[in-house]
Amino acid sequence: MNRVYNFSAGPSMLPEAVLEKAAAELLNYQGTGQSVMEMSHRSKAYKPIIEKAEALVRELMNVPENYSVLFLQGGASLQFAMVPMNLAKKGKAAFVDTGVWSGKAIQEAKKYLTVDVIASSKADGYNRIPKVEKISGDYDYAHITLNNTIVGTAWKTLPNTGDIPLICDASSCILSEPLDVSKFGIIYAGAQKNLAPAGVTLVIIRNDLIRNADSPLGDLPESVPTMLRYDTHAKQGSMYNTPPCYSIYIMKLVLDWIKELGGTEAIGKINREKAGMFYDYLEQSAFFKPTVEQDSRSLMNIPFLTVIKDEEKAAEINKKFVVEAEAVGLVNLAGHRLVGGMRASVYNAMPIEGVKALIEFMKNFEKNNA
């Protein structure tokens, strides 16, 4: 069976070179006579894998020395709770509401501290990023969702937070282009978009935010569970308990692949070309239209609608589009129910040929259905 172009928002496609490498090593990893899935996480064979993964994250993202790189579990959703549980001191945090996932982070944080939603694009249907130049106040941290998977928006300019730690959910844009880690207190990302299969969560945290008895913020309350303390995992090199070993191994292969391409500068150039090509087509089309304001558009997730105003007819055309696209190997293009229409997620592993194939299909669909 031929490989399809998978436009899913996640879990998403992985680079073919990575899958081929993993397949070649599946039964016998580098002469050990076993699969990485079968290894003890404390074995001599596995230790270099997680160490290399961390080293590659540090190299590709230019992570400063005063930050720790952690491989955790629970996805970004668990970070919605871990962040306030670990950072709450004054008892208040600032959030910018840009969609469903920032909304979930807000609701979870409210269980642990007071939340101020200082800006929101909800009234505009989340089709833009609010203009927030500066965040000030007596806050433990400020939180943003760097890329919004469902609505297809992304931050282009970060707010100035001064001494307030800026926390971001980068799940759907991590390593898609250069990012200045030093501007953040914590960056967290579920793996299943750009990094690896679901199962591992990458957390990059500034060391002064890792609470313990010696930290400037003081220790955490005893009520915080051991597994939900950043300190627990930082002290043990992400080995306090059994980590998601195979997902970390695949992440290492993906990071190797990004490095071979030329790093985040190179992958960012490719991603801008892919997204630019697709947005250009949507702008000139008389049948399809983008949903997001131009200065807030994501490079990773691109929702689009037809221009048909009749909702019932539009729903029929959307369904037809998805079915016919799947028949020619362009899969998972249905839009999220909150936005409707269609959505193309073009993460790092989506080759430019996939975007070209989608545009060609859309041109033909437009001719046949306009």
C-alpha positions, 0 to 999 in steps of 0.5 A: 500500500502506498503511503498517504499524505496525512494532514491530521492535527495529531497524532501526525505523520512522521518523517519516512526516514525516521520510520525506516530507521526505526523499522530497521532497528525494531528487532535488534537495536544496534546489536543488542539483540532486543528492541528499544521497546524491550529495554530497561530504561536503566540499561547501558544500551538505553542511557545513550538514547535519552542523553542524546535526545536531550543533547539534540534538544539543547543544540537545536533549540539553543537551550541556555545552561540554566535550563533543564530539559525533561521528558515527562508524561501526561501530554500538555494537558497534565502541564495545565496542572503541573505549571500552577501547582509548581509555580503558585506562590503569590497565588495569581497568574495571567492568561491570554485566551486564544482558543480551546487549549488555552481555555482548558489551561485556564480552567485547570489553573483556576483550581490552584490560583486566581486567574486573570484573563488579560486578553481574549480573541473569543469575541472574534471567533478566535480568528486572530491573536490579541495584541498584547505588548506588555504584561505586568502585575503581581503574577506568579507567571503569564501563560500563552498558547504559542500555536492554536491547533484548532483555530489555526492562529499563532503568536508572531510577537511575544509579549514583554513580561519583564520579571514575570516568567512567561510560560507557553504551550508549544505543542503544535509548533515546537521545533518548526522554526527558531525560538528564543528559549531565554524569553520563557520560564517554561516551554512544554509540548506534547510530542504527537505533532512535530516530535514523536508518537504520543507518550512523551512530553517535552518540558524545558524549564528555567532552573530557578523555577524548579521548586525545592528547599534550596530554591529562591521561591521556596519548597512546594507544599507537601500536598503536591504529589511527588510525580507532579513536582518538576524537582522530582524529574530534574534531580533524576534526569527524567528517570524517577520512574520508567519514562516513555522509552520508545517515544523518546527514542523516536524523538531522538531520530526526529531530532537527528533528522531535523539536524541533518536538514540544517536545524530550525533555520532550515526547517523554518524556511521549508515550513514558511514555503509550504504554508505560504504556498497554501495561503496564496492559493486560498487567497486567490481562490474563488471557492475556498477561503482562509479563516484566520486574519493574515497577521495571526496565521499559523504555519502548522495548522490551516483551517479553510472554508468554502464560500458557500453561504447555505449551511446545509449545502456547505456541509454536503460539499465539505463532506464530499471534499473530505471523501474525495480527498481521502480517495486520492491519498489526502487524509484527515482533512475534516475541520474541527467541529468548532470551526467547520470546513476543512483543516490542513495540518502541515507539520515538519514531516509533511513534505512540500509535495504533499501540499502541492498535491493538496492544492492540485486536488483543490483546484480540480475540486473547485472546477467541478463544484463551483 
